[in-house]
């Protein structure tokens, strides 16, 4: 009886405030925005700094892979800990650690003692913290907003990365040319620490303790079984690993492409990436303002996937900034719709005590080949023209989308309506 009372109190608490915007969602949103802007600025500074110091696209790709690898490897285990811990403290601690690591890099840069291994070490720390941070955020969002606003909430939270891209990318290239890497590293470190402070004031409901104690490994296996039993989610995870692999090969070489051609350069790279994230904002604005019916989500997702792939494939064919900017804006619009619908569907279908595990599993499977893709993209660009590698990566991504879109279980998963369907419907499909 006591356990039932605790469950009722904790689970029902978010439902008392049937508003999309409340103190907790606003604090989480602004904290993520500040740290995300800093992250974009840091990544731009890091990419250009490595190229300026070493001139090696292979080393740049390897460095990015070093940051991504820990997050991918640890995400399933981190997801289990998220479901068994206080999610607020996970957010606070991970942001604080990232801030200290990046500030350390900035201090070394100002002192003139920075070395490549220091940047690699900071990248590993950032990746490890990200492995815990992302599942905690994905798990917490459904507990901070009403279920009827899940799609809109994911749109607004997705805008964090969009706005950070607009601000960070648009300013990043100019700041690098004007101020250099050390100050940009410092901005990122401070932004992480600022986010950690604001996240202290977020109230995230604790996940009720289970009546029967479950070991860590049994908890991990339960998450794996849950994801595998839902056919639509299973197809999504497998396809996402393939899609991300080829897409990352193209994405990681966009910066070297702008570095290679004098009429482009860091400033125009910033403009183009700012317009890409402008497209993301536009797409998320549409999904946040319209009440899109569940049975229409798959059709919109399919169209967006095709548009996104075609636009990105055409990107390197003609190196004109106006042409490229128009394409990335369209691609960003489509990308936003894809990500919002997928995130919202997962949050609607996955129980509270499974979200951390499922989001952690998604992070590992969907991004499992990302370090390989980053390193491979940089290596291929040493022997094959950058434009050819970028085109091939995005073209194969588009082709790989087709088998996923033809799967009925995936369509049923994206169109899931919690008001008229149950989890058994998804499992049966």
N, C-alpha and C positions, 0 to 999 in steps of 0.2 A: 504493500500500500504506500509506503514511504517513497519507493522508487517511482511509482506511478505519479505521485504528486510532483516530484522533481521534474519528471519528463514533461508534465503538463505546463509547469511554470516556465521552463526554459524554452520549449518549442513554441509556445504560444506568444512569448514576449514580442517577437518581431511583428506578429500579426496585429498587435494593438495599434500600430501606427500604419494605417493603410495609405501610405504616401511613398512615392518614389524617392523624394528628397527628405531626409531627416538628418539629425545631427551625425549619426554614425556613417551614413552613406556619403555625406558631404565631406567629413573628415578623411575618409578613406580615399575619396575621389581626388581631393586636393593634395593629399600626401603623395599619392601615386603620380600625379601630374608633375609635381616638383622634381621628384627623383627621376621620372622618365625623361624630362627635358635635359637634365644633367647627363643622363646616360647617353642620349643621342649626341650631345656635344662631345662627350668623352670618346665615343666610338669614332666620330669623324676625326678628332684630333689624333687618336691612336693610329688610325689607318694611314693618314697622311704622314705622321711622324715616322712610322715604320718604313714607309716607302722612301721618305727623304733620307733616313739614316742608312738603310740597307739597299734600297732600290730593288728589292725582291718581292714579287707578288706571291711566290711560294711561301716565304716567311710570314707575310701578312696573313695568308690563308691559314697557316699553321697556328699563328697567334690567336686568331678568331676561333679556331677549332679547340685550342686549349681552354678557352673560356666556356665553350659550349659543352665539352665532354663531361665535366663533373655534374652539370645539371642533368644531363641525359642519363648518366649512370645511376645517380642517386635518387632521381625523382620518385620511383616506385616506393623506395624505403622511406623517403621524406613524406610521401603521401600518407603512409600508415601512421607516422608520428603526428602528422597534422590532425588526423582523426582521433588521436589519443591525447592531444595536448590543448593548451589554451592558444587559440589561433592569433589573438591579439599580440601576445608576447613573441610569437614566431615572427610576425611582421616587424615588430620593434627591433628585436635582436638582429635579424638578418639585415635590415637597413643600416643599423648602426655599424655592424662589422664591415659591410661594404664601404660605408663612408670612411672608416678609419683606414682601410686598405688603399683606397684611391687617394686620400689625402697624403698618405705616405709616399705614393708615387709622385704626387705633385711636389712635395718637399724635396725629394731626391732630384727631380727635374730642375727646380730652382737652385739647388746646391751644385748642380753640374755633375752629380755622381750617378745619375740614372743609367741603368744598363738594361739590356733586353730581358735578362732573367727576372728582373724586378717586375717588369710589365707582365711577363708570363705568370709570375706568382700571383699578382693582383688579379689577373684574369681568372685563375683557378679559384681564388677566394670568391670572386663575384659569381662564378658559375655554381659553386657549392651553395652559397646563400640563395641564389635564384631557384635552386632545386626545392628549397623549403618555402620560399616566398610565394611563388606562383600557385601551387596547390592550395595554400592558405587563402589567397585572394579568391580563387575560383570557388572554393568551398564556402567562404563567408558571404559572398554576394547574395545568394538566395535567402540567407537568414537576416539580411538587413533591409530587404525590400519585399513587398507583397508578391505572391506568385503571379498575379495577373500583370505585373510590370517587369517580368524577367527579361523579355526581349528588349524593352526600352532601357532597362538597367544595363544590360550588356552593351547596348549601343552607346550609352553615355560613358561607361567605363572604357569601352573601346576607343572613345574619342580622346582619352588620355594620351594614348600612343599617337593618335593622329595630331592632336595639338602639339604634343612634344616634338613630333616630326616636323611640323610646320615651323615652330619656333627654333628648335635645335638645328634642323637641316638648313633652314634659310639663313640662320646666323652662323652656323658652324663653319662653313667654308670661309666666310668673311673674317670671323674671329681668328681662325687659324692663320690666315694670311696677315692679319693685323697684329694679333697678340701672341700667337704661338701656342704650342701644346701645354706648357706648364700651367698657365692660368686656366685653360679649359679642363685640365685634370682636377684642379682645385675646385672649380665650380661643381663638378660632378660629385666629388667627395662631400662637400658641404651640403649639397642637395639631398644626398642619402641621409645624412645626420639630421637635417631639418625634418625630413619625412618621418624618421624614427621618433622624434619628439612629438609630432602631431598625432602619430598613431597611438601614443600612450593614452589618449583621451577617447579612443574608440571603444564602444561596448559591443563585443561580439558574443552572442549566446554560446555557452559551453555545450559541447555535445554530451548528452546524457551517458553516464557510465552504464555499461552492460550488466545485466543481472548475473550473467555467467562470464567469468573471466576468460579472455581469449588471448593466446600467446601472440607475440609479434608476428611470427611466421604464419600462423593460421590466419591472422588478420590480413597479411599480405596476399595469401592464397585466395582468401574470400573475395578480394578486389579483382584478382585475375579471373576467377570463375564468373563473377558478376559481369565483367566486360565481355567475356567470351560467350556467355549465354545469350546476349542480345545481338542477333545477327547483324543488324544495321550498324551497331557500334563496332562490331568486329570488322566488318568490311571497311568502315571509315578508318580505323586504326591502321590496317594493312595498307590501304591506299595512301594514307597520309604520309607514311614512311617513304613510299616511292615518289610521291609528288614533291615532297619537301626536298628530297635528295637532288632532283634535277633543277628545281627552282633555285635552291641555294647556290648551285654552281653558277647560275646566271647572276644572281643578286650580288654575290661576293666580288664579282669582277666589274661591277658598275663603277666603283670608285677608281680602280686602275684605268678603266676606259677614259674617264675624265682627266685623269692625271697624264695619260699618254698623249692626248691631243691638245695642242696649245690653244686652239680656239675654244676649248671647253674650260677645263681647269676647275679648281676648288669652288670658286664663286658660283659658276653655272651648275655644278653638281648640287650645291645647296639649293639653288632655285628649283631644279628639277625634282629633287626629293621633297622639297616643300610643297610642290604641286601634287606629288603623289599622295602625301598625307592630307593635302586639301581634298583630294578625291575620297580619301577615307572618311574625312569629316562629313563630306556631302552624303556619302552612302549611309553613314551612321545617323545622320540627321533625318534621312528619309525613314529608316527603320525605327527611330525613336519617336517620330511624330505620327506615323501611320499605325493603325491597328490592323496589322496584317494577319489574316486568318491562317490557322495552322495548315489547312489543306492547300494553301498557296505558297508555302515556304519552299517546298522542293523545286517548283517551277522557277521561282525567282533565283534560287541558289544555282540551278543548272545554267540558266542564262548568264548569270554573273560569272560562273566558272569559265564558260566559253569566251566571254568578252575579255576577262582578265588575261587568259592565256594568249589570245590572239594579239592583244595590245602589247604585251610584254615581248612576244616573239618578234614583232615588227620594230621594236625599240632600237636595236643597233644597226638597222639597215641604212639609215640616213642620219648622219650626225649633225642635225640642225636642232638647236635648243628649243625652238617653238614647236617643231614636230614632236620631239621627244617629250616635252612637257605635256602636250595634249594627250599623248598616249599614256603616260604614267598617271595622269589625272583620271582617265577612264578606267585604267587598271586598278587604281586605288578604290574607286567607287565600287567596282565589282568585288574586290577583295574584302571590303567592309561587310557587305551583305553575306558573303560566305562565312566569315568568322563569327558574326553576330548570331546567325541562325544555328550554327553548330554549337557554340557555347551555350546558348539559351536552351537548346534541346537537351544537352547533357545535364544542365542544372535542373530541368523539369523532370527528367526521368530517373536521375540518380538519388537515392535516399541520403539524408543528412550524414549518416555515419559511414557512407561509402564515398562521398565526394572527393575527399582528399586523396584517397587511394586511386580513384578513377582519373582525376586530373593529373596525378603523378604518373600514372601509367601512360596517359596520353602524351605527356611531356617526353617520356622515354621512347615510346614506340614511334610517335610522329617525328621526333627529332633525333632518333637513334643514329641515323646515317649523316646527320648534319656535320659533325667534325670531319668525316671522310669527304663529304662534298666540298667543304671549305678548303681543305688541304688539296683535294684533287683539282678544284677549280683554279687555285693559284698555281699548281704544277702544270696543268694543261696550258695555261696562258704563257708559260715559258717557252712552249714549242709551237703552239697554234695561235693564230691571230685572235685577239681578245673578242672581237666582234663575232667571229664564227662560234666560239665557245658559248658566248651569251645567247646567241640565237638558238643554238642547238639545245641548250639547257631548258629554255622556256618553251620551245616547240615540243620537246619530248614531254614536258609537264602537261601541256594541253592535250596531247594524245593520250596520256595516262589517265586523264580525268574520265574519259569516255566509259571504260568498263565499270567504274564506280557508279556513274549516273544511270547505268542500265540495270543496276541491282534493285529489285523490288524491296528487299528488307531495308536498304538504305533510304529509299523513298519513304517507306512507312515510318522509319525512325525520325527523319527530319519533319514529317508532317504530324508527329505525335501530338495529340490533344489530351491533356491531363483531365479535362472536364468530362470527356466521354470515353476515354480509354484507360486501361490499366497496364501495368508492367507485363502481365501475362500475354496481352495482345502483341507486344513487341517480341517477346520470347517465342511465341508461336509463329510469327512472321519470318 
